[in-house]
Amino acid sequence: MTVGNKKKNILIVHNYYQIPGGEDTVVANEKKMLEKQGHKVILYSRNNAELKQMSKLQKIFLPITTVFNPRTYRDVKKLIREENIEVVHIHNTLNLVSPAVYYAARRMKVPVIQTIHNFRLLCPGATFYRDGHICEDCVEHGLKCAVKHSCYRGSKIQTLACVLSTVFHQMIGIYGKINYICLTDFNKKKLLELKQIKPERVFIKPNFVESKNEYVPEKDRKNQFVFVGRLDKLKGIDFLFEAWKVMGEEAPKLIVCGTGPMKEWCEIFIRENFVNIEMYGFVPNDEALKIIANSRALVLPTQCYEGFPMSIVEAFSVGTPVICSDLGNAGSVVEEGVTGYKFMANSVDGIICAVEKCHGLCSQTKIVYQENYSAEKNYELISSIYKVI
């Protein structure tokens, strides 16, 4: 990471989606962390909101620039040269950055590493989830399956653009020439299903959050659990509500922070079943963290593999254990009986069992956060990765 006392100059590359998400938080956190440690950090970014201002001609060429954007190629080469960049760290390239950034960095002989936030290299929909169930058809039968089912944004044309980009760059072999950071071991195993990627080029480094000193001793916490996220079948909100219905009058309070397509369904469910659930709607992050810190556990009944739920690490940072479905990345982050409890994704009884036995884990959850998900630990990990790529 250093040559003598000199800290390396880092170029972070990120394409923001139109709807802000967890990836954006990770980019901001890592940039701040590296700068705090004395690194010069340059951010090269594009935002898919630009798509709304594009001319008809630009939109016609979008499938081509999604595969390779000449502007990115020029911009990144210029930045590397002018800012003496020594590492290019990529987070997202879809749509406007494009994989052109890989070729620009390699042309300038600068090492490239990409953080894998989702499963898009194997699944154009990025989630391995379709029509209410886990789907790995593209891994088993080829990416044509994604086009058939319009897996990216419900559009065959946009899905085809994603597929053509992935196939084109696979054929050239660029994915085997760059390095990767996976957020979990589960993430790494999935990525290595893309055969041209070599295990020695793949590193594991989880996301992190800064501790805000919101820790509340377990004895001082309220008898409540909290869900923070999108109100969507993908997040398992229907299973969670059904579990609270089954628990009836014995159920602790469930606080629900968030909004989404099932908001009306949730409100009707509460009215019709008289369950001990309170809907808070959208809650700013700092306020949500205070609620989490005063709760017995965060509940995450996700029905998909997830990327790396930041809510889990945020809960850990205030010593709050997590109850989650035993699926993918979420299931691999939570350690049974140490930082929370897991259940089969579609099991209402499993949720109830986990809720009933979830106590006595707060202090050790806080320790696990400090040892694995703090900014200090994360800098140690990213430093060791930058040194060997």
Solvent accessible surface area in square Angstrom, and as a share of the most:
residue,aa,sasa,rsa
1,M,8,0.04
2,T,57,0.33
3,V,104,0.60
4,G,70,0.67
5,N,153,0.79
6,K,103,0.44
7,K,63,0.27
8,K,37,0.16
9,N,17,0.09
10,I,0,0.00
11,L,0,0.00
12,I,1,0.00
13,V,0,0.00
14,H,0,0.00
15,N,0,0.00
16,Y,55,0.21
17,Y,56,0.21
18,Q,63,0.28
19,I,142,0.72
20,P,110,0.69
21,G,38,0.37
22,G,39,0.37
23,E,25,0.11
24,D,25,0.13
25,T,59,0.34
26,V,4,0.02
27,V,2,0.01
28,A,59,0.45
29,N,32,0.16
30,E,2,0.01
31,K,51,0.22
32,K,123,0.52
33,M,6,0.03
34,L,0,0.00
35,E,74,0.33
36,K,149,0.63
37,Q,67,0.30
38,G,53,0.51
39,H,9,0.04
40,K,87,0.37
41,V,14,0.08
42,I,41,0.21
43,L,61,0.30
44,Y,21,0.08
45,S,43,0.28
46,R,18,0.06
47,N,58,0.30
48,N,7,0.03
49,A,41,0.32
50,E,58,0.26
51,L,30,0.15
52,K,140,0.59
53,Q,148,0.66
54,M,35,0.16
55,S,57,0.37
56,K,175,0.74
57,L,113,0.56
58,Q,98,0.43
59,K,101,0.43
60,I,121,0.62
61,F,99,0.41
62,L,35,0.17
63,P,51,0.32
64,I,110,0.56
65,T,34,0.20
66,T,3,0.02
67,V,25,0.14
68,F,67,0.28
69,N,13,0.06
70,P,64,0.40
71,R,112,0.41
72,T,0,0.00
73,Y,51,0.19
74,R,145,0.53
75,D,41,0.21
76,V,0,0.00
77,K,49,0.21
78,K,106,0.45
79,L,38,0.19
80,I,8,0.04
81,R,143,0.52
82,E,100,0.45
83,E,43,0.19
84,N,104,0.53
85,I,8,0.04
86,E,48,0.22
87,V,0,0.00
88,V,0,0.00
89,H,1,0.00
90,I,0,0.00
91,H,4,0.02
92,N,11,0.06
93,T,17,0.10
94,L,17,0.08
95,N,13,0.07
96,L,3,0.01
97,V,0,0.00
98,S,0,0.00
99,P,10,0.07
100,A,0,0.00
101,V,0,0.00
102,Y,7,0.03
103,Y,43,0.16
104,A,0,0.00
105,A,0,0.00
106,R,106,0.39
107,R,150,0.55
108,M,55,0.25
109,K,175,0.74
110,V,14,0.08
111,P,46,0.29
112,V,5,0.03
113,I,0,0.00
114,Q,18,0.08
115,T,2,0.01
116,I,14,0.07
117,H,16,0.07
118,N,32,0.16
119,F,8,0.03
120,R,45,0.16
121,L,30,0.15
122,L,15,0.07
123,C,14,0.08
124,P,3,0.02
125,G,20,0.19
126,A,8,0.07
127,T,48,0.28
128,F,1,0.00
129,Y,47,0.18
130,R,41,0.15
131,D,114,0.59
132,G,52,0.50
133,H,87,0.39
134,I,54,0.28
135,C,18,0.11
136,E,36,0.16
137,D,40,0.21
138,C,19,0.11
139,V,52,0.30
140,E,122,0.55
141,H,109,0.49
142,G,29,0.28
143,L,27,0.13
144,K,140,0.59
145,C,20,0.12
146,A,0,0.00
147,V,34,0.19
148,K,143,0.61
149,H,67,0.30
150,S,22,0.14
151,C,40,0.24
152,Y,18,0.07
153,R,153,0.56
154,G,65,0.62
155,S,27,0.17
156,K,111,0.47
157,I,131,0.66
158,Q,75,0.33
159,T,0,0.00
160,L,79,0.39
161,A,10,0.08
162,C,6,0.04
163,V,12,0.07
164,L,92,0.46
165,S,9,0.06
166,T,12,0.07
167,V,54,0.31
168,F,89,0.37
169,H,0,0.00
170,Q,46,0.20
171,M,155,0.69
172,I,81,0.41
173,G,20,0.19
174,I,4,0.02
175,Y,6,0.02
176,G,17,0.16
177,K,91,0.39
178,I,1,0.00
179,N,13,0.07
180,Y,1,0.00
181,I,0,0.00
182,C,0,0.00
183,L,4,0.02
184,T,11,0.06
185,D,70,0.36
186,F,45,0.19
187,N,1,0.01
188,K,46,0.19
189,K,129,0.55
190,K,24,0.10
191,L,5,0.02
192,L,45,0.22
193,E,61,0.27
194,L,17,0.08
195,K,166,0.70
196,Q,51,0.23
197,I,5,0.03
198,K,98,0.42
199,P,75,0.47
200,E,128,0.58
201,R,77,0.28
202,V,7,0.04
203,F,45,0.19
204,I,70,0.35
205,K,0,0.00
206,P,20,0.13
207,N,4,0.02
208,F,6,0.02
209,V,13,0.08
210,E,62,0.28
211,S,45,0.29
212,K,97,0.41
213,N,136,0.70
214,E,50,0.23
215,Y,79,0.30
216,V,29,0.17
217,P,57,0.36
218,E,54,0.24
219,K,174,0.74
220,D,81,0.42
221,R,23,0.08
222,K,125,0.53
223,N,93,0.48
224,Q,11,0.05
225,F,0,0.00
226,V,0,0.00
227,F,1,0.00
228,V,37,0.21
229,G,28,0.27
230,R,129,0.47
231,L,0,0.00
232,D,29,0.15
233,K,113,0.48
234,L,42,0.21
235,K,41,0.17
236,G,0,0.00
237,I,0,0.00
238,D,27,0.14
239,F,57,0.24
240,L,0,0.00
241,F,0,0.00
242,E,61,0.27
243,A,0,0.00
244,W,1,0.00
245,K,91,0.38
246,V,88,0.50
247,M,23,0.10
248,G,36,0.34
249,E,177,0.80
250,E,156,0.70
251,A,8,0.06
252,P,13,0.08
253,K,63,0.27
254,L,0,0.00
255,I,6,0.03
256,V,0,0.00
257,C,2,0.01
258,G,12,0.12
259,T,69,0.40
260,G,19,0.18
261,P,89,0.56
262,M,25,0.11
263,K,83,0.35
264,E,120,0.54
265,W,93,0.33
266,C,0,0.00
267,E,57,0.26
268,I,62,0.32
269,F,21,0.09
270,I,33,0.17
271,R,156,0.57
272,E,123,0.55
273,N,42,0.21
274,F,185,0.77
275,V,19,0.11
276,N,63,0.32
277,I,10,0.05
278,E,68,0.31
279,M,52,0.23
280,Y,94,0.36
281,G,20,0.19
282,F,161,0.67
283,V,24,0.14
284,P,72,0.45
285,N,81,0.41
286,D,78,0.40
287,E,84,0.37
288,A,5,0.04
289,L,9,0.05
290,K,92,0.39
291,I,28,0.14
292,I,3,0.01
293,A,1,0.00
294,N,44,0.23
295,S,0,0.00
296,R,56,0.20
297,A,0,0.00
298,L,1,0.01
299,V,0,0.00
300,L,10,0.05
301,P,0,0.00
302,T,0,0.00
303,Q,24,0.11
304,C,4,0.02
305,Y,24,0.09
306,E,23,0.10
307,G,18,0.17
308,F,16,0.07
309,P,15,0.10
310,M,21,0.09
311,S,20,0.13
312,I,0,0.00
313,V,0,0.00
314,E,27,0.12
315,A,0,0.00
316,F,1,0.00
317,S,1,0.01
318,V,0,0.00
319,G,0,0.00
320,T,0,0.00
321,P,1,0.01
322,V,0,0.00
323,I,0,0.00
324,C,0,0.00
325,S,0,0.00
326,D,84,0.44
327,L,36,0.18
328,G,11,0.11
329,N,0,0.00
330,A,0,0.00
331,G,4,0.04
332,S,60,0.39
333,V,17,0.10
334,V,3,0.01
335,E,98,0.44
336,E,84,0.38
337,G,28,0.27
338,V,42,0.24
339,T,1,0.01
340,G,0,0.00
341,Y,30,0.11
342,K,56,0.24
343,F,10,0.04
344,M,139,0.62
345,A,20,0.16
346,N,96,0.49
347,S,29,0.18
348,V,29,0.17
349,D,108,0.56
350,G,18,0.17
351,I,0,0.00
352,I,21,0.11
353,C,69,0.41
354,A,2,0.02
355,V,3,0.01
356,E,116,0.52
357,K,81,0.34
358,C,0,0.00
359,H,117,0.52
360,G,51,0.49
361,L,10,0.05
362,C,2,0.01
363,S,72,0.46
364,Q,62,0.28
365,T,0,0.00
366,K,28,0.12
367,I,90,0.46
368,V,27,0.16
369,Y,5,0.02
370,Q,98,0.44
371,E,107,0.48
372,N,60,0.31
373,Y,23,0.09
374,S,10,0.07
375,A,13,0.10
376,E,125,0.56
377,K,57,0.24
378,N,0,0.00
379,Y,32,0.12
380,E,103,0.46
381,L,43,0.21
382,I,0,0.00
383,S,14,0.09
384,S,57,0.37
385,I,9,0.04
386,Y,0,0.00
387,K,128,0.54
388,V,103,0.59
389,I,45,0.23
